[in-house]
Each structure stands twice: as C-alpha cells, then as structure tokens.
Amino acid sequence: MTREADLSAVRTVPIARRPNKVRAEEFAAPPDARAGERAFASFLDSLPDVLVARDFRRLIDAIVAAAGQRGVIVMTGGHVVKTGLAPLLLDLMRRRVITHLAMNGSAAIHDYEIARWGGTSEDVAAGLRDGTFGMAEETGRGMNDAFALGMQKGWGMGEALGRALAGEPALAHPELSLLLGAHQLGVPLTVHAALGAEIVHQHPAASGAAIGDTSHRDFRRLAASVSTLHDGGVVLNIGSAVVMPEVFLKALTIARNLDSGRPTNFTTCDLDMARHYRPRVNVVQRPTLEGGQGFEITGHHELMVPLLVWGVVEGLERRQAP
C-alpha cells in the first residue's frame, strides 16, 4: 500500500503570529473622483507601497530633498534624447534640481543634430551597406571643430559644444538642446567620449588629441561635481548601460581619494529598459556600500522619465506650499 502523509497531524499556527510581506494598507487605490483635477500627487499617493512603486516614491523624495541642498547628477545615453525627453531634463535644470548633466557621446551627437537641424538617428543598416553610415559632413565637421577650439581654449567637450551651438546664427530647435540649455543656465554639462564608438570619430576632421583633451577635462569636472553628493545627493543613470557607469565609478574613487573617503550616504538609481551588470554594480551597489541607498527601476524611458519628473515637480510644489 502506498504511503500517504497524515494531514490530521499537521501543526498549524495562528495567522496573527505569521509575519506578512503584503498588507492591505499597501494596496493600490483607484483614481479619487473627489480629487477635483486629480493632481499628479493623487496618482502617486494611489500607488501601492510595495516593491518598485515604493522605490519610485523614495527616489522622488530623495531628489526633492536634495534639490537646492545637495548635488543631483544625471547621467544619460543617446536613447534619452531620441525619445524626446530633453525638455523634461531642461525643466529640472531651470528649477535648479539637476546640478550636473553628464552624457555619453551618442547623447551629445543626437542633441547637437536636433538643435541644428531638427532631426537625428539615421538608418544604420542602410548606410552600412555602402559605407555612408555616420558620414554626415555637417555633424562631423561642426562637432570636431568645436572639440579643436575647446582644446585651444581650455574648455571641456560639453562646454565646447554648448558654446558652438550658441554661436550658430540659425538653429532649428535651440529650445530642445541640453548642450545649449546647460550652457545658458550655467549648469555643468560633460560629455564622456569612447574613442572609435561615435560617428564623429570617423570624420576627416576628427582629432584624437582634441577629443581626448576635452573629454578628459570633462571627466575631471565630473569628479569635482561628485563631491557634492555627500550626505543626501542623488545620482541617476538613465539609458547608459556601459559608458557612464564606468566613468562614474572612476570619478567617485577620485572624489573619495581627494576627500578622505567622501562622498558617502547618497542615493543612486539606474533607470533603464533592461537590467545590465555594469549599472547594477557600478551605480546601484558599489557606490552605496558605505552608506546610502540604490535603486533599479526598469521601464521605457518615454514613460518612466516623465513620471519621475512630474513626481519631482509635484514634490517641490508640496515642499514650497505654506
């Protein structure tokens, strides 16, 4: 005869003694019809207080708390520009929330092209067939000339590009440019090149010396800004899976080397469409081992970044309300 477990002998426990991971108080709420215009705060308040929804609200709170008090460094990749999110980051710069914007070379190229001509992002497969991919004359010439002048003047790559755009007599969309906006607002913007990885490096006007000089100056500038994170600052990595996490880790170690182990006790977040090893380790985990908190929030930039910015603006308005 096949043996069976005798369930009548099973020991149970009172539910009151059982620890629960989920509580009714944490459940989501439907939109409140009594909220009038249904302010964005009502949406945030309706989110369940669990998992990434909880992290999202903590991230918003950390940014709002840091605004005007501590450094808020935003690191971006090219996809952030291509999905039309520059106006949101520009708004946070105008509100003096973002204190430093760092971008990889791809983001700078897309931003430069949008500002000058109102379009960017070519068909790579089509251009690769005949060797015309990345060979736009005006983009390569204009950006490389800016790098060369930047090396002569002692500017960083981001500053050189911002100044170059400011000197252009006719821009298609100056209001959409992070490079130009940061220059006009006096917000540090740095560009961190990866030699050979960006289309402007294949242009006849490309100078390795100018690219290296201006981008290395920007690396030093980022390292200086990292010191402002101590005890309450925030670092966001949005859409740069490799370059910016690597650059940030080295900038952080320079800052700590020069300032007796500071900064510590700050918030980091990797906000991307997919999880990657480098941002998880180099942005979220390692930098916060000496104190602070790190978040990973996965989602499409065109959805998550507007939600984040709306949440921050709502939080700022709450903070300023009498």
C-alpha positions as CSV (number, residue, x, y, z in Angstrom):
1,M,0.0,0.0,0.0
2,T,1.4,3.4,-1.0
3,R,2.0,5.7,2.0
4,E,0.2,9.0,2.4
5,A,1.0,11.9,4.6
6,D,-1.4,12.2,7.5
7,L,-2.6,15.8,7.3
8,S,-4.5,15.5,10.6
9,A,-1.2,15.5,12.3
10,V,0.0,18.7,10.7
11,R,0.7,21.6,13.1
12,T,-0.8,24.9,12.2
13,V,-0.1,28.4,13.6
14,P,-2.4,31.3,14.4
15,I,-2.4,33.8,11.5
16,A,-1.8,36.6,13.9
17,R,1.6,35.2,14.6
18,R,2.5,34.9,10.9
19,P,4.7,37.7,9.5
20,N,3.2,39.0,6.2
21,K,5.1,40.6,3.3
22,V,1.9,42.3,2.0
23,R,-0.6,44.3,3.9
24,A,-4.0,45.7,2.9
25,E,-2.7,49.2,3.7
26,E,-0.3,48.9,0.9
27,F,-2.8,48.1,-1.9
28,A,-3.2,50.4,-4.9
29,A,-6.1,52.9,-5.0
30,P,-8.3,53.8,-7.9
31,P,-8.3,57.5,-9.1
32,D,-10.2,59.6,-6.5
33,A,-13.1,61.4,-8.1
34,R,-13.0,63.8,-5.1
35,A,-9.6,65.0,-6.1
36,G,-11.0,67.6,-8.5
37,E,-8.4,67.9,-11.2
38,R,-6.8,64.7,-10.0
39,A,-3.4,66.3,-9.4
40,F,-0.4,64.1,-10.0
41,A,0.1,63.8,-6.3
42,S,-3.1,61.8,-6.1
43,F,-1.7,59.4,-8.6
44,L,1.5,59.0,-6.6
45,D,-0.5,58.6,-3.4
46,S,-2.5,55.9,-5.0
47,L,0.5,53.7,-5.9
48,P,0.9,50.5,-3.8
49,D,3.5,50.8,-1.1
50,V,5.4,47.7,-2.3
51,L,8.4,46.8,-4.4
52,V,9.4,49.2,-7.2
53,A,6.4,51.5,-6.6
54,R,7.8,52.1,-3.1
55,D,11.3,52.6,-4.5
56,F,10.0,55.1,-7.1
57,R,8.4,57.2,-4.4
58,R,11.6,57.0,-2.3
59,L,13.6,58.1,-5.3
60,I,11.3,61.1,-5.8
61,D,11.6,62.0,-2.1
62,A,15.4,61.8,-2.3
63,I,15.5,64.1,-5.3
64,V,13.1,66.6,-3.8
65,A,15.1,66.6,-0.5
66,A,18.4,67.2,-2.4
67,A,17.1,70.0,-4.6
68,G,18.9,73.2,-3.8
69,Q,20.8,71.4,-0.9
70,R,22.9,68.7,-2.4
71,G,24.2,67.6,-5.8
72,V,21.8,65.9,-8.2
73,I,23.9,64.3,-11.1
74,V,22.0,62.9,-14.1
75,M,23.9,60.7,-16.5
76,T,22.3,59.9,-19.9
77,G,22.7,57.9,-23.0
78,G,21.5,58.7,-26.5
79,H,18.2,57.0,-26.2
80,V,17.0,59.6,-23.7
81,V,17.5,62.3,-26.3
82,K,16.0,60.3,-29.2
83,T,12.8,59.6,-27.2
84,G,12.2,63.3,-26.8
85,L,12.9,63.7,-23.1
86,A,15.3,66.7,-23.3
87,P,12.5,69.3,-22.3
88,L,11.9,67.4,-19.1
89,L,15.6,67.5,-18.1
90,L,15.9,71.1,-19.1
91,D,12.9,71.9,-16.8
92,L,14.8,70.3,-13.9
93,M,17.9,72.3,-14.7
94,R,15.8,75.5,-14.8
95,R,14.4,74.6,-11.4
96,R,18.0,74.1,-10.1
97,V,17.3,70.5,-9.3
98,I,19.9,69.0,-11.7
99,T,23.3,70.3,-10.7
100,H,25.4,68.4,-13.3
101,L,24.4,66.6,-16.5
102,A,26.8,64.0,-17.9
103,M,26.2,62.3,-21.2
104,N,28.0,59.8,-23.4
105,G,29.0,60.7,-27.0
106,S,25.9,59.3,-28.5
107,A,23.6,61.7,-26.5
108,A,25.8,64.6,-27.5
109,I,25.5,63.8,-31.2
110,H,21.7,63.4,-31.1
111,D,21.3,66.6,-29.1
112,Y,23.6,68.6,-31.5
113,E,21.7,67.4,-34.5
114,I,18.3,68.1,-33.1
115,A,19.4,71.6,-32.1
116,R,20.9,72.4,-35.5
117,W,18.6,70.6,-38.0
118,G,15.6,69.2,-36.0
119,G,16.3,65.6,-36.9
120,T,18.6,62.8,-35.9
121,S,19.0,59.0,-35.8
122,E,19.8,57.6,-39.3
123,D,19.1,54.2,-40.8
124,V,22.2,52.3,-39.7
125,A,21.6,49.2,-41.8
126,A,21.1,51.2,-45.0
127,G,24.1,53.3,-44.5
128,L,26.3,50.4,-43.5
129,R,25.8,48.8,-46.9
130,D,27.7,51.5,-48.9
131,G,29.8,52.9,-46.1
132,T,27.8,56.1,-45.6
133,F,26.6,55.4,-42.1
134,G,27.7,58.2,-39.8
135,M,29.3,60.2,-42.5
136,A,27.2,63.3,-42.3
137,E,29.5,66.2,-43.2
138,E,28.0,68.9,-41.1
139,T,27.7,66.9,-37.9
140,G,31.2,65.6,-38.0
141,R,32.7,68.9,-39.1
142,G,30.8,71.1,-36.7
143,M,31.4,68.9,-33.6
144,N,35.1,68.2,-34.4
145,D,35.8,71.9,-35.0
146,A,34.2,72.6,-31.6
147,F,36.5,70.0,-30.0
148,A,39.6,71.6,-31.6
149,L,38.6,75.0,-30.4
150,G,37.8,73.7,-27.0
151,M,41.3,72.2,-26.7
152,Q,42.8,75.6,-27.6
153,K,40.6,77.5,-25.1
154,G,40.7,75.0,-22.2
155,W,37.1,74.1,-22.4
156,G,35.5,70.7,-21.8
157,M,33.7,68.8,-24.5
158,G,30.3,69.7,-23.3
159,E,31.2,73.4,-22.8
160,A,32.7,73.5,-26.3
161,L,29.6,72.1,-27.9
162,G,27.3,74.4,-25.9
163,R,29.4,77.4,-27.0
164,A,29.4,76.2,-30.6
165,L,25.6,76.0,-30.7
166,A,25.3,79.4,-29.0
167,G,27.4,80.8,-31.8
168,E,25.3,79.3,-34.6
169,P,23.2,82.0,-36.4
170,A,20.2,79.8,-37.1
171,L,19.2,76.7,-35.1
172,A,16.2,74.6,-35.9
173,H,15.3,73.9,-32.3
174,P,17.5,75.6,-29.7
175,E,14.9,75.1,-27.0
176,L,15.3,71.4,-27.2
177,S,19.1,71.2,-26.7
178,L,20.6,70.0,-23.5
179,L,24.0,71.2,-24.6
180,L,22.8,74.7,-25.3
181,G,20.4,74.9,-22.4
182,A,23.0,73.9,-19.9
183,H,25.4,76.5,-21.3
184,Q,22.8,79.2,-21.0
185,L,21.8,78.2,-17.5
186,G,25.3,77.7,-16.2
187,V,24.8,74.1,-15.3
188,P,27.8,71.9,-15.8
189,L,27.4,69.5,-18.7
190,T,30.1,67.0,-19.5
191,V,30.5,64.6,-22.4
192,H,32.4,61.4,-22.0
193,A,33.6,60.0,-25.3
194,A,34.5,56.4,-26.1
195,L,37.1,56.7,-28.9
196,G,36.0,54.9,-32.0
197,A,32.5,54.3,-30.8
198,E,30.9,57.5,-32.1
199,I,30.3,58.6,-35.7
200,V,32.2,61.9,-35.3
201,H,35.4,60.0,-34.7
202,Q,35.3,58.6,-38.3
203,H,35.1,62.1,-39.9
204,P,38.2,63.6,-41.7
205,A,38.2,66.5,-39.3
206,A,38.5,64.2,-36.2
207,S,41.4,64.9,-33.9
208,G,42.2,62.3,-31.3
209,A,44.1,64.9,-29.3
210,A,41.2,67.3,-29.2
211,I,38.7,64.6,-28.4
212,G,40.9,63.2,-25.6
213,D,41.8,66.6,-24.2
214,T,38.2,68.0,-24.0
215,S,36.6,64.7,-22.8
216,H,39.3,64.1,-20.2
217,R,38.7,67.7,-18.9
218,D,35.0,66.8,-18.6
219,F,36.0,63.7,-16.6
220,R,37.9,65.8,-14.2
221,R,34.9,68.2,-13.9
222,L,32.5,65.3,-13.2
223,A,34.9,64.1,-10.5
224,A,34.7,67.5,-8.9
225,S,30.9,67.5,-9.0
226,V,30.7,64.1,-7.4
227,S,31.9,65.6,-4.2
228,T,28.6,67.5,-3.9
229,L,26.8,64.2,-3.3
230,H,27.9,63.7,0.2
231,D,25.1,63.2,2.8
232,G,22.0,63.4,0.7
233,G,22.8,63.8,-3.0
234,V,21.4,61.8,-5.9
235,V,22.8,60.1,-9.0
236,L,20.6,59.0,-11.8
237,N,21.8,56.8,-14.7
238,I,19.3,56.9,-17.5
239,G,19.9,54.8,-20.5
240,S,23.7,54.5,-20.4
241,A,24.4,50.8,-19.9
242,V,28.1,50.9,-20.1
243,V,30.0,54.2,-20.6
244,M,28.5,56.4,-17.8
245,P,28.5,53.6,-15.1
246,E,32.2,53.0,-15.8
247,V,33.1,56.7,-15.8
248,F,31.1,57.4,-12.7
249,L,32.9,54.7,-10.7
250,K,36.3,56.2,-11.5
251,A,35.0,59.7,-10.8
252,L,33.7,58.6,-7.5
253,T,37.0,57.0,-6.5
254,I,38.9,60.2,-7.4
255,A,36.5,62.2,-5.2
256,R,36.9,59.9,-2.3
257,N,40.7,59.8,-2.8
258,L,40.8,63.6,-2.5
259,D,38.4,64.0,0.3
260,S,39.1,61.3,2.9
261,G,36.5,58.8,1.7
262,R,33.7,61.2,0.9
263,P,31.1,61.4,-0.6
264,T,29.0,58.8,1.2
265,N,25.4,58.4,2.2
266,F,23.7,59.4,-1.1
267,T,21.0,57.9,-3.4
268,T,21.7,56.2,-6.7
269,C,19.3,54.8,-9.3
270,D,19.6,53.0,-12.6
271,L,16.6,53.8,-14.8
272,D,16.7,51.7,-17.9
273,M,14.6,49.5,-20.2
274,A,16.6,46.3,-19.3
275,R,18.9,45.3,-16.4
276,H,22.6,45.3,-17.1
277,Y,25.6,44.2,-15.0
278,R,27.6,47.4,-15.0
279,P,25.0,49.9,-13.9
280,R,23.8,47.5,-11.2
281,V,27.2,47.1,-9.8
282,N,28.9,50.4,-10.6
283,V,25.9,52.7,-9.9
284,V,23.5,50.9,-7.6
285,Q,25.6,48.6,-5.5
286,R,29.2,49.5,-5.0
287,P,28.9,53.3,-4.5
288,T,26.3,52.9,-1.7
289,L,28.2,50.2,0.3
290,E,29.5,52.9,2.7
291,G,26.0,54.4,3.2
292,G,23.0,55.5,1.2
293,Q,20.5,53.6,-1.0
294,G,20.5,52.3,-4.5
295,F,17.5,51.5,-6.7
296,E,16.9,49.7,-10.0
297,I,13.8,50.8,-11.9
298,T,13.1,49.1,-15.1
299,G,10.9,50.7,-17.8
300,H,10.8,52.5,-21.0
301,H,12.3,55.9,-20.8
302,E,9.5,57.7,-22.6
303,L,7.2,56.5,-19.8
304,M,9.4,56.4,-16.7
305,V,11.3,59.7,-17.1
306,P,8.1,61.8,-17.4
307,L,6.6,60.1,-14.4
308,L,9.7,60.8,-12.4
309,V,9.9,64.4,-13.4
310,W,6.2,65.0,-12.7
311,G,6.7,63.4,-9.3
312,V,9.7,65.6,-8.5
313,V,7.9,68.8,-9.6
314,E,4.9,67.8,-7.6
315,G,7.1,67.2,-4.6
316,L,8.8,70.6,-5.0
317,E,5.5,72.3,-5.1
318,R,4.4,70.5,-1.9
319,R,7.6,71.5,-0.2
320,Q,7.1,75.1,-1.1
321,A,3.4,75.3,-0.1
322,P,2.7,77.2,3.1
